[in-house]
Amino acid sequence: MPTFRRVRPRTAGGEDRLSSLPDDLILLIVGRLDTRTALSTAVLAGRWARIPRELPALDLRVSDILPPEYDRTVALRQRNLPRDTALAKILDGLMAGREIDTMRSFANGVTGFLEADGGNDRRVKTLRLEFFQTNDSTCAADRLITAAVDAWGVEDLEVVVRLGMGGDRQTTAGYSLPGDCLSRSRLRSLTLGKYCTLPPLHSYGTLTKLFLRDMPASTPADVYETVFKDCTQLQVLHLASCCCAHDILVVDAPCSQIRELVVEECSFWKIELRDLPMLVRLACCLTNTRRIVFGSLPCLVDTNLTFSTECDDLATARLDDTFDRFLLMSPTMTNLAIRFSGLRRWILPTCSERQLPYLKRLLVADLPSNWDILWPCSLLMDAPSLEVLHIHVPHSESEPDYNWRRVNLSKLPQKLRHRHLKELVVVGFTQRHIWFLKYVVSMCTSLQRVILLKDGHVRYNGLWDWQMVGKQTSCPWSDDEKMAVRTMVKMFGPGPLVQLILG
């Protein structure tokens, strides 16, 4: 019987087992760590010191070295808690001390990292940087960004500036990127957060992606408009929670290469897309926007419109909004997702004739359950090429049923026939939706597949693709319900369906 001898690690002066690990394994281990921990592994063994140089991304965030209680205290103070003035002053003093210590540690850490690095053989693709705006932190950030874009070849840069509790958000100047090096950089993607100022983009010849977040209300409208005109190689533009000194954003950029535009919870009252010749994908979360004007968008294919319909005062809610206010001209889109949040603001689905002539797939998601499900019918008849119609009504135990928010079935086209719709899926189907089913099966002459699910959700694959997902409900279909649906489809449908699924 063979015997096994226990192998003991060698003592000091013997073999360095950590250093004997293969480079690929060390890189795999280090790649699963956050940046601060990965850089600290240099103390483990001699060969580990050079491995972090091969990391493709560096995340240096001041929030990683803040104590856990800091953000909780910030949230309390933003709600003016605690009410006791003396206790509030004590907390503010403690937070100010934490901020000073953190900013000093951050600046010292970045400075030490740059001095020890040398930067000769480091190659980094992505740099994400977050810091408090102080003199020391700003100087350290400038040095780091300069080294990253000049020596390391960074292509993706994200900069987020935090303002300490003692800072004045009204008078503090925004952080400006060091312009002496960025004009000759190889940047492909740039993300700027709150308290950052937008640099002149005409010199960023390689920039293809730009993400702007939390731009202040003092930002002139022409700053945003210049982005479309001056950055001629830009292909992706995201505006998130951006404010503007004016309410109207006019986009007239016939030389723009932008293919993807996302506008999320911005303060633009009106968006005029006059000329974006290469735009393919558009997503707008219309929290404050009351109108979108579509001009020359000859390549538009995918559109996602999210309507925030919540209104604090029902008496002052606008009841005359129509879908035409958001689609005043005919786009060439083939996929359209319409999503809702809130319950109270009513949007009439009326569209002019042949408003969406090229539309193939339509999703109406989170349709307020106090609206009649017939709401999408007008859109159906204004999309003569539509092949797929998906509707999602969120499950709710009890929802008010306001009769004045119903669509009158008698006012919908009765003589027209839809000749291309092949698939209808309704998630959240109830017996009060039977009239909608009757209308669709009687109007659509090519219908092949009907799926009615009592409960489920929409699974989004990005902003412009989706999948309807059902889940098992506690109230399964009864035999009478199944018989009623099958009888309805058989009596009023164009012919036998390939599939009828009830779930």
C-alpha positions, 0 to 999 in steps of 0.5 A: 500500500503506497504511503503519502508524505505530507508536503510542508511549505518551505521556511523563509528563504525557501520557495515562494509558492505564491510567486510560483502560481501561473500568471493566468491564475494570478490574473484570474484571482486579482480580476475578481477583486476590487481595485483597492484590494487588487493593488494591495496584493503586491505585498503578497509576493514579488511576482504579484506586484506586476500582475495588477498592471495587466488589469483592464479596468481601474475603479478608484472611488472615494465611496469605497473608503468612506465608513458605512455610516456616512451615507446613512447619515447623509440620507438622514440630513437630507430629510432634515433629521434629526430635528434636534439642532444640537444633535444635528450639529454634532452629526454635521461635525462628525461627517465633516471630519470623515470627509476631511480624512477621506479626502486626504486618504484619497489624495495621498493614495492616488499620489502614492500610486502614481509615484510608485507606478511609473506608468511605463508598462501599464495598459488600462482600457477603463478608468472610473473615478469618484472623488470629493471636489477639494483642491487636493483631490482635484489635483490628484484626479487631474494627475491620474486622468492625465497619466491614464489618457497619456501613458496608459491608453485609457479608452473609457473614462468615467468621472463622478464628483461628490460635494461634501455636506459642507459644500455650497451646491449653488456656488461651487464651480463644476470640475473641468477635465484637464484639457491639455491631454484629452484633446490628443487622447484615444477616448472612445467613451466618456461619462460625466456625472454631477458637478462636472462641466462639459468640455469642448467636444469638437477636439475629441475626434475619437469619442463615440459614446457620451453619458451625461448625468445630473447636469445642473439646471443652469446648463444652457440648452445650446450646450446640449445642442452643441453636443449633437453638432460638434462631436461628429463621430459620436454614435451613442448619447445618453442624457440622464436626469439632466436639467436645462436653463430653457424648456425646449431642446432642439436637435438639428444636426444633419452631419451627426452620426448618432445612432442611439439616443436615450433621454431619461428623466430630464427636464426638457418640456419639449424635444424637437428631433428635427434632423438626426439622419443616422438615428436608429434607436430612441428611448425617452422616459417622459417624466417632465416632457410634454411633447416630442416632435419627430422630424427627419429620422429616416433610419429610426427603427426602435423606440421606447417611450416611458410615460410617467402618468402620476399626478399628485392632484387629480383635479388639476390632472390634464385629461386632454393629452393625446398620443399625437402630442408625443408623435406629431410626425410619422416616424419610420420605426418598426419596433415600439415599446410604450410603458407607463408608471402611475395611474392618474394622468389620462392619455388619449390614444388617438393618432392620425391615419397611418401614423405608424405605417412601418411598425411591426412589433408593439408593446404596451406595458404597465397599462394602468388597470383603471384604464380600459384595455381597449386603449391600444386598439387605436394604435393597432388600426394606425399600424397597418403592418403590425405583426406582433401586439403585446399588452401587459396589465399589472396584477392588482388586487383592487383598482378603481374603475373610472368610467370616464377613462374608457375608450368607447368601442363604438367609436373604433373602426368597425369596417376596417380589417387588419391584415398583418397581425399574427400574434396577440399576447396579453399578460394580466388578462381578466374577464373584463377584457373579453370585449377587447379580445372580441374586437381584435379577433374580429378585426384581424384577418391573419391572426395565428397565435393568441396567448392570454396569461392571468399574471406575469411580467415583461422581461426586458432585454435592454431598452428595445427588446422584450419577452412576455413571461407568465407565471403560475397564478393562484386563480387558474382558468376555470372550465367555463372561462376556457370555454367562453374564450374558445367560443369567442375566438371561434365565433368571431375569429377569421378561422382556426388559430394555430395556437390558443394558449391560456395560462 
